[in-house]
Amino acid sequence: METLVIKIEEESKISKVKEFLESMKVSFTSKKKAEKPYNPAFVKMVLEARNGPSIPYTDELRKELFGR
């Protein structure tokens, strides 16, 4: 068995290639390339979290959370 990767940008050609592969009884999978691989809101949240907690970590908070 061999794997062949075909990258096609024109929508009209994609359907023709699929029809050809089906006529040859070749199994294939189709995957569209994501326009935006990352959710901008999620990226912003991760970058903000990287800078540390937004709530200042004080002795009072530590005692409240952990009882020490």
KOLSE-501923 format. One record per atom (N, C-alpha, C): x, y, z; atom name; residue in three letters. Coordinates in nm, 2 decimals. Each point is the difference from the previous one (the first is absolute). Layout:
# KOLSE-501923
<atom c1="X" c2="Y" c3="Z" atom="CA" type="ALA"/>
...
This chain:
# KOLSE-501923
<atom c1="0.09" c2="-0.12" c3="0.00" atom="N" type="MET"/>
<atom c1="-0.09" c2="0.12" c3="0.00" atom="CA" type="MET"/>
<atom c1="0.09" c2="0.12" c3="0.00" atom="C" type="MET"/>
<atom c1="-0.05" c2="0.11" c3="-0.07" atom="N" type="GLU"/>
<atom c1="0.08" c2="0.12" c3="-0.01" atom="CA" type="GLU"/>
<atom c1="-0.09" c2="0.12" c3="0.03" atom="C" type="GLU"/>
<atom c1="0.05" c2="0.10" c3="0.06" atom="N" type="THR"/>
<atom c1="-0.07" c2="0.12" c3="0.03" atom="CA" type="THR"/>
<atom c1="0.04" c2="0.11" c3="-0.10" atom="C" type="THR"/>
<atom c1="-0.10" c2="0.07" c3="-0.05" atom="N" type="LEU"/>
<atom c1="0.02" c2="0.11" c3="-0.10" atom="CA" type="LEU"/>
<atom c1="-0.07" c2="0.12" c3="0.05" atom="C" type="LEU"/>
<atom c1="0.07" c2="0.11" c3="0.01" atom="N" type="VAL"/>
<atom c1="-0.06" c2="0.13" c3="0.05" atom="CA" type="VAL"/>
<atom c1="-0.02" c2="0.09" c3="-0.12" atom="C" type="VAL"/>
<atom c1="-0.12" c2="0.04" c3="-0.02" atom="N" type="ILE"/>
<atom c1="-0.03" c2="0.09" c3="-0.11" atom="CA" type="ILE"/>
<atom c1="-0.05" c2="0.13" c3="0.06" atom="C" type="ILE"/>
<atom c1="0.06" c2="0.11" c3="-0.04" atom="N" type="LYS"/>
<atom c1="-0.05" c2="0.13" c3="0.05" atom="CA" type="LYS"/>
<atom c1="-0.06" c2="0.08" c3="-0.12" atom="C" type="LYS"/>
<atom c1="-0.13" c2="0.03" c3="0.02" atom="N" type="ILE"/>
<atom c1="-0.07" c2="0.07" c3="-0.11" atom="CA" type="ILE"/>
<atom c1="-0.06" c2="0.12" c3="0.06" atom="C" type="ILE"/>
<atom c1="0.01" c2="0.12" c3="-0.07" atom="N" type="GLU"/>
<atom c1="-0.06" c2="0.12" c3="0.05" atom="CA" type="GLU"/>
<atom c1="-0.13" c2="0.04" c3="-0.07" atom="C" type="GLU"/>
<atom c1="-0.01" c2="-0.04" c3="-0.12" atom="N" type="GLU"/>
<atom c1="-0.12" c2="0.03" c3="-0.07" atom="CA" type="GLU"/>
<atom c1="-0.12" c2="-0.10" c3="0.02" atom="C" type="GLU"/>
<atom c1="-0.11" c2="0.05" c3="0.05" atom="N" type="GLU"/>
<atom c1="-0.11" c2="-0.08" c3="0.03" atom="CA" type="GLU"/>
<atom c1="-0.05" c2="-0.09" c3="-0.11" atom="C" type="GLU"/>
<atom c1="0.00" c2="0.05" c3="-0.13" atom="N" type="SER"/>
<atom c1="-0.04" c2="-0.07" c3="-0.11" atom="CA" type="SER"/>
<atom c1="0.08" c2="-0.13" c3="-0.03" atom="C" type="SER"/>
<atom c1="0.13" c2="0.02" c3="0.03" atom="N" type="LYS"/>
<atom c1="0.09" c2="-0.12" c3="-0.03" atom="CA" type="LYS"/>
<atom c1="-0.01" c2="-0.10" c3="0.11" atom="C" type="LYS"/>
<atom c1="-0.04" c2="0.04" c3="0.12" atom="N" type="ILE"/>
<atom c1="-0.01" c2="-0.10" c3="0.11" atom="CA" type="ILE"/>
<atom c1="-0.11" c2="-0.10" c3="-0.03" atom="C" type="ILE"/>
<atom c1="-0.11" c2="0.04" c3="-0.05" atom="N" type="SER"/>
<atom c1="-0.11" c2="-0.09" c3="-0.03" atom="CA" type="SER"/>
<atom c1="0.04" c2="-0.10" c3="-0.11" atom="C" type="SER"/>
<atom c1="0.07" c2="0.05" c3="-0.10" atom="N" type="LYS"/>
<atom c1="0.05" c2="-0.08" c3="-0.11" atom="CA" type="LYS"/>
<atom c1="0.09" c2="-0.11" c3="0.05" atom="C" type="LYS"/>
<atom c1="0.10" c2="0.04" c3="0.08" atom="N" type="VAL"/>
<atom c1="0.09" c2="-0.10" c3="0.06" atom="CA" type="VAL"/>
<atom c1="-0.07" c2="-0.10" c3="0.08" atom="C" type="VAL"/>
<atom c1="-0.10" c2="0.04" c3="0.08" atom="N" type="LYS"/>
<atom c1="-0.07" c2="-0.10" c3="0.08" atom="CA" type="LYS"/>
<atom c1="-0.08" c2="-0.09" c3="-0.09" atom="C" type="LYS"/>
<atom c1="-0.06" c2="0.05" c3="-0.10" atom="N" type="GLU"/>
<atom c1="-0.07" c2="-0.09" c3="-0.10" atom="CA" type="GLU"/>
<atom c1="0.09" c2="-0.10" c3="-0.06" atom="C" type="GLU"/>
<atom c1="0.12" c2="0.05" c3="-0.04" atom="N" type="PHE"/>
<atom c1="0.10" c2="-0.09" c3="-0.06" atom="CA" type="PHE"/>
<atom c1="0.04" c2="-0.11" c3="0.09" atom="C" type="PHE"/>
<atom c1="0.03" c2="0.04" c3="0.13" atom="N" type="LEU"/>
<atom c1="0.04" c2="-0.10" c3="0.10" atom="CA" type="LEU"/>
<atom c1="-0.11" c2="-0.11" c3="0.02" atom="C" type="LEU"/>
<atom c1="-0.12" c2="0.05" c3="0.01" atom="N" type="GLU"/>
<atom c1="-0.11" c2="-0.09" c3="0.02" atom="CA" type="GLU"/>
<atom c1="-0.02" c2="-0.10" c3="-0.12" atom="C" type="GLU"/>
<atom c1="0.02" c2="0.05" c3="-0.12" atom="N" type="SER"/>
<atom c1="-0.01" c2="-0.08" c3="-0.12" atom="CA" type="SER"/>
<atom c1="0.11" c2="-0.11" c3="0.00" atom="C" type="SER"/>
<atom c1="0.11" c2="0.03" c3="0.06" atom="N" type="MET"/>
<atom c1="0.12" c2="-0.09" c3="0.00" atom="CA" type="MET"/>
<atom c1="-0.02" c2="-0.09" c3="0.13" atom="C" type="MET"/>
<atom c1="-0.10" c2="0.02" c3="0.08" atom="N" type="LYS"/>
<atom c1="-0.02" c2="-0.08" c3="0.12" atom="CA" type="LYS"/>
<atom c1="0.12" c2="0.01" c3="0.10" atom="C" type="LYS"/>
<atom c1="0.04" c2="0.13" c3="0.01" atom="N" type="VAL"/>
<atom c1="0.11" c2="0.03" c3="0.09" atom="CA" type="VAL"/>
<atom c1="-0.06" c2="0.06" c3="0.13" atom="C" type="VAL"/>
<atom c1="0.04" c2="-0.05" c3="0.11" atom="N" type="SER"/>
<atom c1="-0.05" c2="0.05" c3="0.13" atom="CA" type="SER"/>
<atom c1="0.08" c2="0.13" c3="0.03" atom="C" type="SER"/>
<atom c1="-0.07" c2="0.10" c3="0.05" atom="N" type="PHE"/>
<atom c1="0.07" c2="0.13" c3="0.03" atom="CA" type="PHE"/>
<atom c1="-0.08" c2="0.07" c3="0.11" atom="C" type="PHE"/>
<atom c1="0.07" c2="0.09" c3="0.06" atom="N" type="THR"/>
<atom c1="-0.06" c2="0.09" c3="0.10" atom="CA" type="THR"/>
<atom c1="0.02" c2="0.14" c3="-0.04" atom="C" type="THR"/>
<atom c1="-0.09" c2="0.09" c3="0.04" atom="N" type="SER"/>
<atom c1="0.00" c2="0.14" c3="-0.04" atom="CA" type="SER"/>
<atom c1="0.00" c2="0.08" c3="0.12" atom="C" type="SER"/>
<atom c1="0.09" c2="0.10" c3="0.00" atom="N" type="LYS"/>
<atom c1="0.01" c2="0.09" c3="0.11" atom="CA" type="LYS"/>
<atom c1="0.03" c2="0.14" c3="-0.05" atom="C" type="LYS"/>
<atom c1="-0.09" c2="0.09" c3="0.05" atom="N" type="LYS"/>
<atom c1="0.02" c2="0.14" c3="-0.03" atom="CA" type="LYS"/>
<atom c1="0.10" c2="0.07" c3="0.09" atom="C" type="LYS"/>
<atom c1="0.08" c2="0.09" c3="-0.05" atom="N" type="LYS"/>
<atom c1="0.09" c2="0.07" c3="0.08" atom="CA" type="LYS"/>
<atom c1="-0.08" c2="0.11" c3="0.07" atom="C" type="LYS"/>
<atom c1="0.03" c2="0.01" c3="0.13" atom="N" type="ALA"/>
<atom c1="-0.07" c2="0.10" c3="0.09" atom="CA" type="ALA"/>
<atom c1="0.05" c2="0.14" c3="-0.04" atom="C" type="ALA"/>
<atom c1="-0.10" c2="0.09" c3="-0.01" atom="N" type="GLU"/>
<atom c1="0.04" c2="0.14" c3="-0.03" atom="CA" type="GLU"/>
<atom c1="0.07" c2="0.06" c3="0.11" atom="C" type="GLU"/>
<atom c1="-0.05" c2="-0.01" c3="0.12" atom="N" type="LYS"/>
<atom c1="0.06" c2="0.05" c3="0.12" atom="CA" type="LYS"/>
<atom c1="0.02" c2="-0.11" c3="0.10" atom="C" type="LYS"/>
<atom c1="0.12" c2="-0.05" c3="0.02" atom="N" type="PRO"/>
<atom c1="0.02" c2="-0.12" c3="0.08" atom="CA" type="PRO"/>
<atom c1="-0.02" c2="0.02" c3="0.15" atom="C" type="PRO"/>
<atom c1="0.00" c2="0.13" c3="0.04" atom="N" type="TYR"/>
<atom c1="-0.01" c2="0.03" c3="0.14" atom="CA" type="TYR"/>
<atom c1="-0.12" c2="0.10" c3="0.03" atom="C" type="TYR"/>
<atom c1="-0.07" c2="-0.02" c3="0.10" atom="N" type="ASN"/>
<atom c1="-0.11" c2="0.09" c3="0.04" atom="CA" type="ASN"/>
<atom c1="0.07" c2="0.12" c3="0.07" atom="C" type="ASN"/>
<atom c1="-0.01" c2="0.12" c3="-0.05" atom="N" type="PRO"/>
<atom c1="0.06" c2="0.12" c3="0.05" atom="CA" type="PRO"/>
<atom c1="-0.03" c2="0.02" c3="0.15" atom="C" type="PRO"/>
<atom c1="-0.12" c2="-0.02" c3="0.04" atom="N" type="ALA"/>
<atom c1="-0.04" c2="0.02" c3="0.14" atom="CA" type="ALA"/>
<atom c1="0.08" c2="-0.10" c3="0.09" atom="C" type="ALA"/>
<atom c1="0.01" c2="-0.12" c3="-0.04" atom="N" type="PHE"/>
<atom c1="0.08" c2="-0.10" c3="0.07" atom="CA" type="PHE"/>
<atom c1="0.14" c2="0.03" c3="0.01" atom="C" type="PHE"/>
<atom c1="0.06" c2="0.05" c3="-0.11" atom="N" type="VAL"/>
<atom c1="0.14" c2="0.04" c3="0.00" atom="CA" type="VAL"/>
<atom c1="0.02" c2="0.11" c3="0.10" atom="C" type="VAL"/>
<atom c1="-0.09" c2="0.10" c3="0.00" atom="N" type="LYS"/>
<atom c1="0.02" c2="0.11" c3="0.09" atom="CA" type="LYS"/>
<atom c1="-0.01" c2="-0.05" c3="0.15" atom="C" type="LYS"/>
<atom c1="-0.09" c2="-0.09" c3="0.03" atom="N" type="MET"/>
<atom c1="-0.02" c2="-0.05" c3="0.13" atom="CA" type="MET"/>
<atom c1="0.13" c2="-0.07" c3="0.05" atom="C" type="MET"/>
<atom c1="0.06" c2="-0.08" c3="-0.09" atom="N" type="VAL"/>
<atom c1="0.12" c2="-0.07" c3="0.03" atom="CA" type="VAL"/>
<atom c1="0.12" c2="0.09" c3="0.03" atom="C" type="VAL"/>
<atom c1="0.01" c2="0.10" c3="-0.09" atom="N" type="LEU"/>
<atom c1="0.11" c2="0.10" c3="0.02" atom="CA" type="LEU"/>
<atom c1="-0.02" c2="0.08" c3="0.13" atom="C" type="LEU"/>
<atom c1="-0.12" c2="0.03" c3="0.03" atom="N" type="GLU"/>
<atom c1="-0.02" c2="0.07" c3="0.13" atom="CA" type="GLU"/>
<atom c1="0.03" c2="-0.09" c3="0.12" atom="C" type="GLU"/>
<atom c1="-0.04" c2="-0.12" c3="-0.01" atom="N" type="ALA"/>
<atom c1="0.03" c2="-0.10" c3="0.11" atom="CA" type="ALA"/>
<atom c1="0.15" c2="-0.02" c3="0.01" atom="C" type="ALA"/>
<atom c1="0.07" c2="0.01" c3="-0.10" atom="N" type="ARG"/>
<atom c1="0.15" c2="-0.02" c3="0.01" atom="CA" type="ARG"/>
<atom c1="0.06" c2="0.10" c3="0.09" atom="C" type="ARG"/>
<atom c1="-0.05" c2="0.12" c3="0.01" atom="N" type="ASN"/>
<atom c1="0.05" c2="0.10" c3="0.08" atom="CA" type="ASN"/>
<atom c1="-0.03" c2="-0.02" c3="0.15" atom="C" type="ASN"/>
<atom c1="-0.07" c2="-0.10" c3="0.04" atom="N" type="GLY"/>
<atom c1="-0.03" c2="-0.02" c3="0.14" atom="CA" type="GLY"/>
<atom c1="-0.15" c2="0.02" c3="0.03" atom="C" type="GLY"/>
<atom c1="-0.03" c2="-0.03" c3="0.12" atom="N" type="PRO"/>
<atom c1="-0.15" c2="0.01" c3="0.04" atom="CA" type="PRO"/>
<atom c1="-0.04" c2="0.15" c3="0.00" atom="C" type="PRO"/>
<atom c1="-0.12" c2="0.02" c3="-0.03" atom="N" type="SER"/>
<atom c1="-0.05" c2="0.14" c3="-0.01" atom="CA" type="SER"/>
<atom c1="-0.04" c2="0.05" c3="0.14" atom="C" type="SER"/>
<atom c1="-0.02" c2="-0.10" c3="0.10" atom="N" type="ILE"/>
<atom c1="-0.02" c2="0.04" c3="0.14" atom="CA" type="ILE"/>
<atom c1="0.13" c2="0.00" c3="0.07" atom="C" type="ILE"/>
<atom c1="0.03" c2="0.10" c3="0.07" atom="N" type="PRO"/>
<atom c1="0.13" c2="0.00" c3="0.07" atom="CA" type="PRO"/>
<atom c1="0.00" c2="-0.11" c3="0.11" atom="C" type="PRO"/>
<atom c1="0.11" c2="-0.07" c3="0.01" atom="N" type="TYR"/>
<atom c1="0.01" c2="-0.11" c3="0.09" atom="CA" type="TYR"/>
<atom c1="0.06" c2="0.05" c3="0.13" atom="C" type="TYR"/>
<atom c1="-0.08" c2="0.02" c3="0.10" atom="N" type="THR"/>
<atom c1="0.04" c2="0.06" c3="0.13" atom="CA" type="THR"/>
<atom c1="0.00" c2="-0.11" c3="0.11" atom="C" type="THR"/>
<atom c1="0.05" c2="0.03" c3="0.11" atom="N" type="ASP"/>
<atom c1="-0.01" c2="-0.09" c3="0.12" atom="CA" type="ASP"/>
<atom c1="-0.14" c2="-0.03" c3="0.04" atom="C" type="ASP"/>
<atom c1="-0.08" c2="0.11" c3="-0.01" atom="N" type="GLU"/>
<atom c1="-0.15" c2="-0.02" c3="0.03" atom="CA" type="GLU"/>
<atom c1="-0.06" c2="-0.10" c3="-0.09" atom="C" type="GLU"/>
<atom c1="0.02" c2="0.01" c3="-0.13" atom="N" type="LEU"/>
<atom c1="-0.06" c2="-0.09" c3="-0.09" atom="CA" type="LEU"/>
<atom c1="0.06" c2="-0.14" c3="0.02" atom="C" type="LEU"/>
<atom c1="0.13" c2="-0.02" c3="0.02" atom="N" type="ARG"/>
<atom c1="0.06" c2="-0.13" c3="0.03" atom="CA" type="ARG"/>
<atom c1="-0.07" c2="-0.06" c3="0.12" atom="C" type="ARG"/>
<atom c1="-0.02" c2="0.07" c3="0.11" atom="N" type="LYS"/>
<atom c1="-0.06" c2="-0.05" c3="0.12" atom="CA" type="LYS"/>
<atom c1="-0.15" c2="-0.04" c3="-0.03" atom="C" type="LYS"/>
<atom c1="-0.07" c2="0.08" c3="-0.08" atom="N" type="GLU"/>
<atom c1="-0.14" c2="-0.03" c3="-0.03" atom="CA" type="GLU"/>
<atom c1="-0.01" c2="-0.13" c3="-0.09" atom="C" type="GLU"/>
<atom c1="0.10" c2="-0.01" c3="-0.09" atom="N" type="LEU"/>
<atom c1="-0.01" c2="-0.12" c3="-0.09" atom="CA" type="LEU"/>
<atom c1="0.05" c2="-0.13" c3="0.07" atom="C" type="LEU"/>
<atom c1="0.11" c2="0.02" c3="0.07" atom="N" type="PHE"/>
<atom c1="0.07" c2="-0.12" c3="0.06" atom="CA" type="PHE"/>
<atom c1="-0.01" c2="-0.02" c3="0.15" atom="C" type="PHE"/>
<atom c1="-0.05" c2="0.10" c3="0.07" atom="N" type="GLY"/>
<atom c1="-0.02" c2="0.00" c3="0.14" atom="CA" type="GLY"/>
<atom c1="0.13" c2="0.00" c3="0.08" atom="C" type="GLY"/>
<atom c1="0.11" c2="0.06" c3="-0.06" atom="N" type="ARG"/>
<atom c1="0.13" c2="0.01" c3="0.07" atom="CA" type="ARG"/>
<atom c1="0.04" c2="0.14" c3="0.00" atom="C" type="ARG"/>
